[in-house]
Amino acid sequence: MHLCLACHAERDVWDGGYASIDQVLPGSMEAMDGIRDHSGITPRIAWCVTEDVAKNRPRPLKSVLDLGHETGISSHFPGETGTVEHGQNLNFANLDRFDPWFPELCRQIVDAGFPPPRTHVSWMFAYRDTMTGALAWAGISVDCSV
């Protein structure tokens, strides 16, 4: 079965906390358990984690692996403070840094105990052609960024 959903898992934009992971993830998983395709199989989700979530809130996301879902990677570029930034200008200003930075991000996700990611989302929809090669080289086979 092909992945049907790729979901971002990151700190909440509005308060910097993890309420969306703590509150939305369990309900989403419960709702997905009631969905079946024509052959009776539950669709799988790739929950794409940021570096911050992998380091600071891994347990809820690791629990989806036991249910047959997967974790991918969300590549928001860290700002000066090291926290996830949502400003498009930051991402455009750092496009040349993506190719060397992305393999390091994948390593950090694996070092946090997650399997090697094969699904990627984000970079705030700033894209250029060399990113495809960087993603493929890192083992990404599904890119949901554009």
N, CA, C and O atoms as a GROMACS GRO file, in nm:
protein
  584
    1MET      N    1   0.084  -0.118   0.000
    1MET     CA    2   0.000   0.000   0.000
    1MET      C    3   0.089   0.123   0.000
    1MET      O    4   0.194   0.125   0.064
    2HIS      N    5   0.048   0.224  -0.069
    2HIS     CA    6   0.121   0.350  -0.074
    2HIS      C    7   0.083   0.437   0.045
    2HIS      O    8  -0.028   0.427   0.098
    3LEU      N    9   0.175   0.522   0.085
    3LEU     CA   10   0.142   0.619   0.190
    3LEU      C   11   0.031   0.710   0.140
    3LEU      O   12   0.033   0.755   0.025
    4CYS      N   13  -0.065   0.736   0.226
    4CYS     CA   14  -0.172   0.826   0.183
    4CYS      C   15  -0.165   0.959   0.254
    4CYS      O   16  -0.225   1.057   0.209
    5LEU      N   17  -0.092   0.966   0.366
    5LEU     CA   18  -0.084   1.090   0.441
    5LEU      C   19   0.059   1.114   0.487
    5LEU      O   20   0.128   1.022   0.530
    6ALA      N   21   0.103   1.236   0.477
    6ALA     CA   22   0.229   1.278   0.538
    6ALA      C   23   0.196   1.394   0.629
    6ALA      O   24   0.148   1.498   0.583
    7CYS      N   25   0.221   1.378   0.757
    7CYS     CA   26   0.182   1.477   0.857
    7CYS      C   27   0.304   1.538   0.922
    7CYS      O   28   0.400   1.467   0.954
    8HIS      N   29   0.302   1.667   0.943
    8HIS     CA   30   0.410   1.736   1.013
    8HIS      C   31   0.397   1.711   1.162
    8HIS      O   32   0.286   1.710   1.216
    9ALA      N   33   0.508   1.689   1.229
    9ALA     CA   34   0.511   1.676   1.374
    9ALA      C   35   0.622   1.768   1.424
    9ALA      O   36   0.741   1.736   1.414
   10GLU      N   37   0.583   1.881   1.477
   10GLU     CA   38   0.679   1.981   1.521
   10GLU      C   39   0.622   2.056   1.639
   10GLU      O   40   0.507   2.038   1.677
   11ARG      N   41   0.707   2.143   1.699
   11ARG     CA   42   0.656   2.228   1.807
   11ARG      C   43   0.541   2.313   1.753
   11ARG      O   44   0.538   2.349   1.636
   12ASP      N   45   0.447   2.343   1.842
   12ASP     CA   46   0.334   2.424   1.801
   12ASP      C   47   0.380   2.565   1.767
   12ASP      O   48   0.454   2.627   1.843
   13VAL      N   49   0.335   2.615   1.654
   13VAL     CA   50   0.376   2.746   1.608
   13VAL      C   51   0.331   2.855   1.705
   13VAL      O   52   0.403   2.953   1.727
   14TRP      N   53   0.213   2.839   1.763
   14TRP     CA   54   0.155   2.947   1.843
   14TRP      C   55   0.215   2.958   1.984
   14TRP      O   56   0.217   3.068   2.040
   15ASP      N   57   0.264   2.849   2.043
   15ASP     CA   58   0.314   2.861   2.180
   15ASP      C   59   0.446   2.789   2.204
   15ASP      O   60   0.497   2.791   2.316
   16GLY      N   61   0.504   2.727   2.103
   16GLY     CA   62   0.632   2.660   2.119
   16GLY      C   63   0.625   2.530   2.197
   16GLY      O   64   0.729   2.471   2.227
   17GLY      N   65   0.504   2.484   2.231
   17GLY     CA   66   0.488   2.360   2.306
   17GLY      C   67   0.458   2.241   2.216
   17GLY      O   68   0.479   2.247   2.095
   18TYR      N   69   0.410   2.135   2.275
   18TYR     CA   70   0.383   2.012   2.200
   18TYR      C   71   0.238   1.968   2.211
   18TYR      O   72   0.208   1.849   2.197
   19ALA      N   73   0.148   2.061   2.236
   19ALA     CA   74   0.008   2.024   2.255
   19ALA      C   75  -0.049   1.951   2.134
   19ALA      O   76  -0.128   1.858   2.149
   20SER      N   77  -0.010   1.992   2.014
   20SER     CA   78  -0.066   1.925   1.896
   20SER      C   79  -0.022   1.779   1.890
   20SER      O   80  -0.099   1.693   1.849
   21ILE      N   81   0.102   1.750   1.932
   21ILE     CA   82   0.147   1.611   1.935
   21ILE      C   83   0.074   1.536   2.046
   21ILE      O   84   0.023   1.426   2.025
   22ASP      N   85   0.068   1.595   2.162
   22ASP     CA   86   0.007   1.528   2.277
   22ASP      C   87  -0.142   1.508   2.260
   22ASP      O   88  -0.197   1.408   2.306
   23GLN      N   89  -0.209   1.603   2.195
   23GLN     CA   90  -0.355   1.596   2.185
   23GLN      C   91  -0.404   1.544   2.050
   23GLN      O   92  -0.500   1.467   2.046
   24VAL      N   93  -0.340   1.583   1.942
   24VAL     CA   94  -0.388   1.545   1.810
   24VAL      C   95  -0.342   1.406   1.768
   24VAL      O   96  -0.419   1.331   1.708
   25LEU      N   97  -0.218   1.371   1.800
   25LEU     CA   98  -0.165   1.241   1.758
   25LEU      C   99  -0.249   1.123   1.808
   25LEU      O  100  -0.285   1.038   1.726
   26PRO      N  101  -0.282   1.113   1.937
   26PRO     CA  102  -0.362   0.998   1.981
   26PRO      C  103  -0.498   0.990   1.911
   26PRO      O  104  -0.541   0.882   1.871
   27GLY      N  105  -0.565   1.103   1.898
   27GLY     CA  106  -0.695   1.103   1.831
   27GLY      C  107  -0.685   1.067   1.684
   27GLY      O  108  -0.772   0.999   1.630
   28SER      N  109  -0.580   1.113   1.620
   28SER     CA  110  -0.559   1.081   1.478
   28SER      C  111  -0.536   0.931   1.461
   28SER      O  112  -0.590   0.870   1.369
   29MET      N  113  -0.456   0.874   1.550
   29MET     CA  114  -0.428   0.730   1.539
   29MET      C  115  -0.554   0.648   1.565
   29MET      O  116  -0.579   0.547   1.500
   30GLU      N  117  -0.633   0.692   1.660
   30GLU     CA  118  -0.758   0.623   1.690
   30GLU      C  119  -0.853   0.631   1.570
   30GLU      O  120  -0.917   0.532   1.534
   31ALA      N  121  -0.862   0.748   1.509
   31ALA     CA  122  -0.950   0.764   1.392
   31ALA      C  123  -0.901   0.679   1.274
   31ALA      O  124  -0.982   0.619   1.203
   32MET      N  125  -0.769   0.674   1.255
   32MET     CA  126  -0.714   0.595   1.144
   32MET      C  127  -0.742   0.446   1.162
   32MET      O  128  -0.756   0.373   1.064
   33ASP      N  129  -0.748   0.401   1.287
   33ASP     CA  130  -0.774   0.260   1.313
   33ASP      C  131  -0.910   0.216   1.260
   33ASP      O  132  -0.932   0.098   1.233
   34GLY      N  133  -1.002   0.311   1.245
   34GLY     CA  134  -1.135   0.279   1.195
   34GLY      C  135  -1.149   0.289   1.044
   34GLY      O  136  -1.258   0.269   0.991
   35ILE      N  137  -1.040   0.321   0.974
   35ILE     CA  138  -1.046   0.337   0.829
   35ILE      C  139  -0.980   0.217   0.763
   35ILE      O  140  -0.872   0.174   0.804
   36ARG      N  141  -1.043   0.164   0.662
   36ARG     CA  142  -0.989   0.051   0.588
   36ARG      C  143  -1.004   0.077   0.438
   36ARG      O  144  -1.100   0.142   0.395
   37ASP      N  145  -0.910   0.027   0.362
   37ASP     CA  146  -0.925   0.037   0.216
   37ASP      C  147  -1.009  -0.081   0.167
   37ASP      O  148  -1.063  -0.157   0.247
   38HIS      N  149  -1.020  -0.095   0.035
   38HIS     CA  150  -1.106  -0.198  -0.022
   38HIS      C  151  -1.064  -0.340   0.017
   38HIS      O  152  -1.146  -0.433   0.013
   39SER      N  153  -0.937  -0.358   0.056
   39SER     CA  154  -0.893  -0.492   0.096
   39SER      C  155  -0.885  -0.508   0.248
   39SER      O  156  -0.836  -0.609   0.298
   40GLY      N  157  -0.934  -0.407   0.322
   40GLY     CA  158  -0.937  -0.416   0.468
   40GLY      C  159  -0.812  -0.368   0.539
   40GLY      O  160  -0.798  -0.388   0.659
   41ILE      N  161  -0.722  -0.304   0.466
   41ILE     CA  162  -0.597  -0.258   0.525
   41ILE      C  163  -0.610  -0.112   0.568
   41ILE      O  164  -0.666  -0.029   0.495
   42THR      N  165  -0.558  -0.081   0.686
   42THR     CA  166  -0.556   0.056   0.736
   42THR      C  167  -0.447   0.135   0.663
   42THR      O  168  -0.333   0.089   0.656
   43PRO      N  169  -0.480   0.252   0.608
   43PRO     CA  170  -0.377   0.332   0.541
   43PRO      C  171  -0.266   0.370   0.638
   43PRO      O  172  -0.289   0.382   0.758
   44ARG      N  173  -0.148   0.389   0.586
   44ARG     CA  174  -0.032   0.423   0.667
   44ARG      C  175  -0.001   0.571   0.656
   44ARG      O  176  -0.023   0.634   0.552
   45ILE      N  177   0.051   0.625   0.765
   45ILE     CA  178   0.086   0.766   0.772
   45ILE      C  179   0.237   0.778   0.793
   45ILE      O  180   0.296   0.700   0.867
   46ALA      N  181   0.297   0.875   0.728
   46ALA     CA  182   0.436   0.913   0.757
   46ALA      C  183   0.429   1.039   0.842
   46ALA      O  184   0.395   1.146   0.792
   47TRP      N  185   0.462   1.026   0.970
   47TRP     CA  186   0.466   1.140   1.061
   47TRP      C  187   0.606   1.198   1.051
   47TRP      O  188   0.702   1.136   1.098
   48CYS      N  189   0.619   1.314   0.991
   48CYS     CA  190   0.749   1.374   0.964
   48CYS      C  191   0.791   1.464   1.079
   48CYS      O  192   0.727   1.565   1.107
   49VAL      N  193   0.899   1.427   1.145
   49VAL     CA  194   0.944   1.496   1.265
   49VAL      C  195   1.055   1.595   1.235
   49VAL      O  196   1.137   1.575   1.145
   50THR      N  197   1.057   1.701   1.312
   50THR     CA  198   1.168   1.796   1.307
   50THR      C  199   1.277   1.746   1.400
   50THR      O  200   1.254   1.657   1.482
   51GLU      N  201   1.395   1.804   1.388
   51GLU     CA  202   1.506   1.769   1.477
   51GLU      C  203   1.466   1.792   1.623
   51GLU      O  204   1.499   1.712   1.710
   52ASP      N  205   1.397   1.900   1.648
   52ASP     CA  206   1.354   1.935   1.784
   52ASP      C  207   1.265   1.826   1.843
   52ASP      O  208   1.284   1.786   1.958
   53VAL      N  209   1.168   1.779   1.768
   53VAL     CA  210   1.077   1.676   1.817
   53VAL      C  211   1.154   1.545   1.838
   53VAL      O  212   1.130   1.476   1.937
   54ALA      N  213   1.244   1.511   1.747
   54ALA     CA  214   1.322   1.388   1.761
   54ALA      C  215   1.402   1.388   1.891
   54ALA      O  216   1.416   1.285   1.957
   55LYS      N  217   1.454   1.503   1.927
   55LYS     CA  218   1.537   1.513   2.047
   55LYS      C  219   1.455   1.529   2.174
   55LYS      O  220   1.490   1.471   2.278
   56ASN      N  221   1.347   1.605   2.169
   56ASN     CA  222   1.276   1.644   2.290
   56ASN      C  223   1.140   1.580   2.313
   56ASN      O  224   1.088   1.588   2.425
   57ARG      N  225   1.082   1.517   2.213
   57ARG     CA  226   0.950   1.456   2.232
   57ARG      C  227   0.938   1.331   2.144
   57ARG      O  228   0.840   1.318   2.070
   58PRO      N  229   1.036   1.239   2.150
   58PRO     CA  230   1.033   1.125   2.058
   58PRO      C  231   0.930   1.017   2.091
   58PRO      O  232   0.878   0.952   2.000
   59ARG      N  233   0.898   0.998   2.218
   59ARG     CA  234   0.815   0.883   2.258
   59ARG      C  235   0.682   0.875   2.183
   59ARG      O  236   0.650   0.769   2.130
   60PRO      N  237   0.601   0.983   2.175
   60PRO     CA  238   0.473   0.969   2.106
   60PRO      C  239   0.490   0.932   1.958
   60PRO      O  240   0.409   0.857   1.902
   61LEU      N  241   0.595   0.984   1.894
   61LEU     CA  242   0.614   0.955   1.753
   61LEU      C  243   0.671   0.816   1.731
   61LEU      O  244   0.640   0.752   1.630
   62LYS      N  245   0.752   0.769   1.823
   62LYS     CA  246   0.804   0.632   1.811
   62LYS      C  247   0.693   0.529   1.827
   62LYS      O  248   0.702   0.418   1.775
   63SER      N  249   0.589   0.566   1.901
   63SER     CA  250   0.479   0.471   1.923
   63SER      C  251   0.404   0.438   1.794
   63SER      O  252   0.344   0.331   1.785
   64VAL      N  253   0.407   0.526   1.695
   64VAL     CA  254   0.336   0.498   1.570
   64VAL      C  255   0.404   0.387   1.490
   64VAL      O  256   0.341   0.322   1.407
   65LEU      N  257   0.533   0.366   1.516
   65LEU     CA  258   0.606   0.262   1.444
   65LEU      C  259   0.550   0.124   1.476
   65LEU      O  260   0.541   0.038   1.388
   66ASP      N  261   0.511   0.102   1.601
   66ASP     CA  262   0.454  -0.027   1.641
   66ASP      C  263   0.319  -0.053   1.576
   66ASP      O  264   0.274  -0.167   1.568
   67LEU      N  265   0.255   0.052   1.528
   67LEU     CA  266   0.124   0.039   1.464
   67LEU      C  267   0.135   0.025   1.313
   67LEU      O  268   0.034   0.020   1.243
   68GLY      N  269   0.258   0.018   1.262
   68GLY     CA  270   0.279   0.000   1.118
   68GLY      C  271   0.293   0.129   1.040
   68GLY      O  272   0.305   0.127   0.918
   69HIS      N  273   0.291   0.242   1.109
   69HIS     CA  274   0.311   0.370   1.043
   69HIS      C  275   0.461   0.398   1.039
   69HIS      O  276   0.540   0.316   1.084
   70GLU      N  277   0.500   0.511   0.986
   70GLU     CA  278   0.642   0.542   0.981
   70GLU      C  279   0.667   0.686   1.023
   70GLU      O  280   0.576   0.768   1.029
   71THR      N  281   0.792   0.714   1.050
   71THR     CA  282   0.834   0.851   1.076
   71THR      C  283   0.923   0.894   0.961
   71THR      O  284   1.007   0.818   0.913
   72GLY      N  285   0.901   1.016   0.918
   72GLY     CA  286   0.984   1.077   0.815
   72GLY      C  287   1.055   1.197   0.875
   72GLY      O  288   1.076   1.204   0.996
   73ILE      N  289   1.092   1.289   0.790
   73ILE     CA  290   1.169   1.404   0.836
   73ILE      C  291   1.108   1.533   0.784
   73ILE      O  292   1.071   1.543   0.667
   74SER      N  293   1.097   1.631   0.871
   74SER     CA  294   1.050   1.765   0.836
   74SER      C  295   1.170   1.857   0.848
   74SER      O  296   1.225   1.874   0.958
   75SER      N  297   1.211   1.918   0.739
   75SER     CA  298   1.340   1.987   0.735
   75SER      C  299   1.331   2.138   0.751
   75SER      O  300   1.395   2.212   0.676
   76HIS      N  301   1.253   2.184   0.846
   76HIS     CA  302   1.256   2.327   0.874
   76HIS      C  303   1.398   2.368   0.910
   76HIS      O  304   1.462   2.303   0.993
   77PHE      N  305   1.446   2.473   0.849
   77PHE     CA  306   1.581   2.520   0.878
   77PHE      C  307   1.583   2.590   1.013
   77PHE      O  308   1.498   2.675   1.039
   78PRO      N  309   1.680   2.556   1.100
   78PRO     CA  310   1.685   2.623   1.230
   78PRO      C  311   1.736   2.766   1.216
   78PRO      O  312   1.829   2.793   1.140
   79GLY      N  313   1.676   2.854   1.289
   79GLY     CA  314   1.719   2.994   1.286
   79GLY      C  315   1.838   3.017   1.377
   79GLY      O  316   1.901   2.922   1.424
   80GLU      N  317   1.868   3.142   1.401
   80GLU     CA  318   1.983   3.178   1.485
   80GLU      C  319   1.974   3.118   1.625
   80GLU      O  320   2.076   3.088   1.687
   81THR      N  321   1.852   3.102   1.675
   81THR     CA  322   1.835   3.049   1.810
   81THR      C  323   1.838   2.896   1.813
   81THR      O  324   1.836   2.836   1.920
   82GLY      N  325   1.842   2.833   1.695
   82GLY     CA  326   1.840   2.688   1.688
   82GLY      C  327   1.701   2.630   1.692
   82GLY      O  328   1.685   2.508   1.691
   83THR      N  329   1.598   2.716   1.696
   83THR     CA  330   1.461   2.667   1.697
   83THR      C  331   1.404   2.670   1.556
   83THR      O  332   1.455   2.740   1.468
   84VAL      N  333   1.299   2.593   1.537
   84VAL     CA  334   1.235   2.588   1.406
   84VAL      C  335   1.184   2.726   1.369
   84VAL      O  336   1.120   2.794   1.449
   85GLU      N  337   1.211   2.765   1.248
   85GLU     CA  338   1.164   2.894   1.198
   85GLU      C  339   1.060   2.870   1.089
   85GLU      O  340   1.071   2.775   1.011
   86HIS      N  341   0.961   2.954   1.084
   86HIS     CA  342   0.857   2.941   0.982
   86HIS      C  343   0.860   3.056   0.883
   86HIS      O  344   0.770   3.069   0.800
   87GLY      N  345   0.961   3.139   0.890
   87GLY     CA  346   0.970   3.251   0.798
   87GLY      C  347   1.027   3.209   0.664
   87GLY      O  348   1.135   3.151   0.656
   88GLN      N  349   0.956   3.238   0.560
   88GLN     CA  350   0.999   3.202   0.426
   88GLN      C  351   1.132   3.268   0.390
   88GLN      O  352   1.213   3.209   0.318
   89ASN      N  353   1.155   3.390   0.438
   89ASN     CA  354   1.280   3.458   0.406
   89ASN      C  355   1.401   3.382   0.457
   89ASN      O  356   1.503   3.375   0.389
   90LEU      N  357   1.392   3.325   0.577
   90LEU     CA  358   1.501   3.246   0.632
   90LEU      C  359   1.534   3.128   0.541
   90LEU      O  360   1.651   3.100   0.516
   91ASN      N  361   1.433   3.062   0.494
   91ASN     CA  362   1.456   2.945   0.409
   91ASN      C  363   1.515   2.985   0.274
   91ASN      O  364   1.608   2.920   0.226
   92PHE      N  365   1.463   3.089   0.212
   92PHE     CA  366   1.520   3.134   0.085
   92PHE      C  367   1.664   3.179   0.102
   92PHE      O  368   1.747   3.154   0.014
   93ALA      N  369   1.695   3.245   0.212
   93ALA     CA  370   1.830   3.295   0.236
   93ALA      C  371   1.930   3.182   0.258
   93ALA      O  372   2.051   3.202   0.246
   94ASN      N  373   1.881   3.063   0.290
   94ASN     CA  374   1.969   2.951   0.320
   94ASN      C  375   1.958   2.834   0.223
   94ASN      O  376   2.000   2.723   0.254
   95LEU      N  377   1.902   2.857   0.105
   95LEU     CA  378   1.886   2.748   0.009
   95LEU      C  379   2.019   2.681  -0.025
   95LEU      O  380   2.022   2.559  -0.044
   96ASP      N  381   2.126   2.756  -0.032
   96ASP     CA  382   2.256   2.697  -0.066
   96ASP      C  383   2.310   2.609   0.046
   96ASP      O  384   2.404   2.533   0.024
   97ARG      N  385   2.254   2.618   0.163
   97ARG     CA  386   2.300   2.537   0.276
   97ARG      C  387   2.225   2.405   0.288
   97ARG      O  388   2.265   2.319   0.367
   98PHE      N  389   2.117   2.386   0.212
   98PHE     CA  390   2.034   2.266   0.227
   98PHE      C  391   2.112   2.139   0.195
   98PHE      O  392   2.111   2.045   0.275
   99ASP      N  393   2.179   2.134   0.081
   99ASP     CA  394   2.244   2.011   0.037
   99ASP      C  395   2.345   1.958   0.139
   99ASP      O  396   2.341   1.839   0.170
  100PRO      N  397   2.435   2.041   0.194
  100PRO     CA  398   2.527   1.987   0.295
  100PRO      C  399   2.462   1.966   0.432
  100PRO      O  400   2.508   1.882   0.510
  101TRP      N  401   2.355   2.040   0.463
  101TRP     CA  402   2.290   2.032   0.593
  101TRP      C  403   2.199   1.910   0.605
  101TRP      O  404   2.190   1.851   0.713
  102PHE      N  405   2.131   1.872   0.499
  102PHE     CA  406   2.029   1.768   0.508
  102PHE      C  407   2.082   1.632   0.554
  102PHE      O  408   2.018   1.570   0.638
  103PRO      N  409   2.195   1.582   0.503
  103PRO     CA  410   2.245   1.454   0.555
  103PRO      C  411   2.273   1.457   0.705
  103PRO      O  412   2.252   1.358   0.774
  104GLU      N  413   2.321   1.571   0.754
  104GLU     CA  414   2.343   1.585   0.899
  104GLU      C  415   2.212   1.578   0.975
  104GLU      O  416   2.205   1.518   1.082
  105LEU      N  417   2.109   1.640   0.921
  105LEU     CA  418   1.977   1.634   0.984
  105LEU      C  419   1.927   1.489   0.989
  105LEU      O  420   1.875   1.445   1.091
  106CYS      N  421   1.942   1.416   0.880
  106CYS     CA  422   1.901   1.274   0.879
  106CYS      C  423   1.977   1.195   0.984
  106CYS      O  424   1.918   1.112   1.052
  107ARG      N  425   2.106   1.221   0.998
  107ARG     CA  426   2.188   1.151   1.098
  107ARG      C  427   2.136   1.180   1.238
  107ARG      O  428   2.130   1.090   1.322
  108GLN      N  429   2.098   1.305   1.264
  108GLN     CA  430   2.048   1.342   1.396
  108GLN      C  431   1.916   1.271   1.427
  108GLN      O  432   1.891   1.232   1.541
  109ILE      N  433   1.832   1.255   1.327
  109ILE     CA  434   1.704   1.186   1.345
  109ILE      C  435   1.731   1.039   1.380
  109ILE      O  436   1.669   0.984   1.471
  110VAL      N  437   1.822   0.976   1.307
  110VAL     CA  438   1.857   0.836   1.334
  110VAL      C  439   1.923   0.823   1.471
  110VAL      O  440   1.894   0.729   1.546
  111ASP      N  441   2.012   0.916   1.505
  111ASP     CA  442   2.078   0.914   1.637
  111ASP      C  443   1.977   0.927   1.751
  111ASP      O  444   2.003   0.882   1.862
  112ALA      N  445   1.862   0.989   1.724
  112ALA     CA  446   1.758   1.003   1.825
  112ALA      C  447   1.674   0.876   1.838
  112ALA      O  448   1.580   0.870   1.918
  113GLY      N  449   1.708   0.772   1.760
  113GLY     CA  450   1.640   0.644   1.772
  113GLY      C  451   1.532   0.616   1.671
  113GLY      O  452   1.459   0.517   1.684
  114PHE      N  453   1.519   0.702   1.571
  114PHE     CA  454   1.420   0.679   1.466
  114PHE      C  455   1.484   0.602   1.351
  114PHE      O  456   1.605   0.609   1.332
  115PRO      N  457   1.404   0.528   1.274
  115PRO     CA  458   1.461   0.462   1.156
  115PRO      C  459   1.502   0.566   1.052
  115PRO      O  460   1.454   0.679   1.055
  116PRO      N  461   1.591   0.530   0.960
  116PRO     CA  462   1.628   0.625   0.854
  116PRO      C  463   1.503   0.673   0.781
  116PRO      O  464   1.421   0.592   0.738
  117PRO      N  465   1.488   0.803   0.767
  117PRO     CA  466   1.366   0.855   0.702
  117PRO      C  467   1.366   0.826   0.553
  117PRO      O  468   1.470   0.829   0.487
  118ARG      N  469   1.248   0.799   0.500
  118ARG     CA  470   1.234   0.785   0.354
  118ARG      C  471   1.132   0.883   0.298
  118ARG      O  472   1.115   0.895   0.177
  119THR      N  473   1.064   0.955   0.389
  119THR     CA  474   0.967   1.057   0.349
  119THR      C  475   1.014   1.191   0.402
  119THR      O  476   1.061   1.201   0.516
  120HIS      N  477   1.000   1.294   0.320
  120HIS     CA  478   1.047   1.429   0.355
  120HIS      C  479   0.936   1.529   0.327
  120HIS      O  480   0.866   1.520   0.226
  121VAL      N  481   0.921   1.624   0.417
  121VAL     CA  482   0.832   1.738   0.394
  121VAL      C  483   0.905   1.865   0.433
  121VAL      O  484   0.996   1.863   0.515
  122SER      N  485   0.865   1.973   0.374
  122SER     CA  486   0.894   2.107   0.421
  122SER      C  487   0.996   2.186   0.344
  122SER      O  488   0.991   2.195   0.221
  123TRP      N  489   1.091   2.243   0.420
  123TRP     CA  490   1.178   2.350   0.372
  123TRP      C  491   1.091   2.467   0.330
  123TRP      O  492   1.128   2.547   0.245
  124MET      N  493   0.974   2.475   0.390
  124MET     CA  494   0.879   2.584   0.369
  124MET      C  495   0.851   2.609   0.221
  124MET      O  496   0.831   2.723   0.179
  125PHE      N  497   0.851   2.504   0.146
  125PHE     CA  498   0.814   2.509   0.004
  125PHE      C  499   0.911   2.588  -0.081
  125PHE      O  500   0.880   2.624  -0.195
  126ALA      N  501   1.030   2.615  -0.027
  126ALA     CA  502   1.136   2.676  -0.106
  126ALA      C  503   1.212   2.561  -0.169
  126ALA      O  504   1.264   2.476  -0.096
  127TYR      N  505   1.221   2.555  -0.298
  127TYR     CA  506   1.276   2.438  -0.365
  127TYR      C  507   1.365   2.480  -0.480
  127TYR      O  508   1.341   2.581  -0.547
  128ARG      N  509   1.468   2.402  -0.503
  128ARG     CA  510   1.550   2.418  -0.623
  128ARG      C  511   1.594   2.279  -0.668
  128ARG      O  512   1.588   2.184  -0.591
  129ASP      N  513   1.638   2.268  -0.790
  129ASP     CA  514   1.659   2.137  -0.850
  129ASP      C  515   1.765   2.051  -0.782
  129ASP      O  516   1.752   1.929  -0.784
  130THR      N  517   1.867   2.107  -0.721
  130THR     CA  518   1.969   2.023  -0.657
  130THR      C  519   1.916   1.954  -0.532
  130THR      O  520   1.975   1.856  -0.486
  131MET      N  521   1.804   2.001  -0.478
  131MET     CA  522   1.748   1.937  -0.360
  131MET      C  523   1.706   1.793  -0.390
  131MET      O  524   1.716   1.707  -0.303
  132THR      N  525   1.659   1.766  -0.509
  132THR     CA  526   1.618   1.631  -0.544
  132THR      C  527   1.734   1.534  -0.527
  132THR      O  528   1.716   1.426  -0.471
  133GLY      N  529   1.852   1.572  -0.573
  133GLY     CA  530   1.969   1.487  -0.558
  133GLY      C  531   2.008   1.468  -0.413
  133GLY      O  532   2.043   1.358  -0.372
  134ALA      N  533   2.003   1.576  -0.334
  134ALA     CA  534   2.038   1.567  -0.191
  134ALA      C  535   1.941   1.475  -0.118
  134ALA      O  536   1.982   1.397  -0.032
  135LEU      N  537   1.814   1.485  -0.150
  135LEU     CA  538   1.713   1.400  -0.088
  135LEU      C  539   1.734   1.254  -0.126
  135LEU      O  540   1.730   1.165  -0.041
  136ALA      N  541   1.757   1.229  -0.255
  136ALA     CA  542   1.776   1.091  -0.303
  136ALA      C  543   1.902   1.030  -0.240
  136ALA      O  544   1.901   0.915  -0.198
  137TRP      N  545   2.010   1.108  -0.234
  137TRP     CA  546   2.136   1.059  -0.177
  137TRP      C  547   2.117   1.019  -0.031
  137TRP      O  548   2.182   0.927   0.017
  138ALA      N  549   2.028   1.089   0.040
  138ALA     CA  550   2.003   1.062   0.182
  138ALA      C  551   1.901   0.949   0.202
  138ALA      O  552   1.870   0.914   0.316
  139GLY      N  553   1.850   0.891   0.094
  139GLY     CA  554   1.757   0.779   0.106
  139GLY      C  555   1.611   0.817   0.105
  139GLY      O  556   1.525   0.733   0.132
  140ILE      N  557   1.581   0.942   0.074
  140ILE     CA  558   1.441   0.986   0.068
  140ILE      C  559   1.381   0.940  -0.064
  140ILE      O  560   1.437   0.962  -0.171
  141SER      N  561   1.266   0.875  -0.055
  141SER     CA  562   1.199   0.830  -0.177
  141SER      C  563   1.066   0.900  -0.199
  141SER      O  564   1.008   0.890  -0.308
  142VAL      N  565   1.015   0.970  -0.097
  142VAL     CA  566   0.890   1.044  -0.111
  142VAL      C  567   0.913   1.185  -0.060
  142VAL      O  568   0.945   1.205   0.057
  143ASP      N  569   0.898   1.284  -0.149
  143ASP     CA  570   0.913   1.425  -0.109
  143ASP      C  571   0.781   1.496  -0.126
  143ASP      O  572   0.725   1.501  -0.236
  144CYS      N  573   0.731   1.552  -0.018
  144CYS     CA  574   0.601   1.620  -0.019
  144CYS      C  575   0.616   1.770  -0.006
  144CYS      O  576   0.523   1.836   0.040
  145SER      N  577   0.730   1.825  -0.046
  145SER     CA  578   0.758   1.966  -0.022
  145SER      C  579   0.691   2.060  -0.121
  145SER      O  580   0.656   2.172  -0.084
  146VAL      N  581   0.674   2.018  -0.243
  146VAL     CA  582   0.623   2.111  -0.344
  146VAL      C  583   0.491   2.063  -0.398
  146VAL      O  584   0.432   2.128  -0.484
   0.00000   0.00000   0.00000
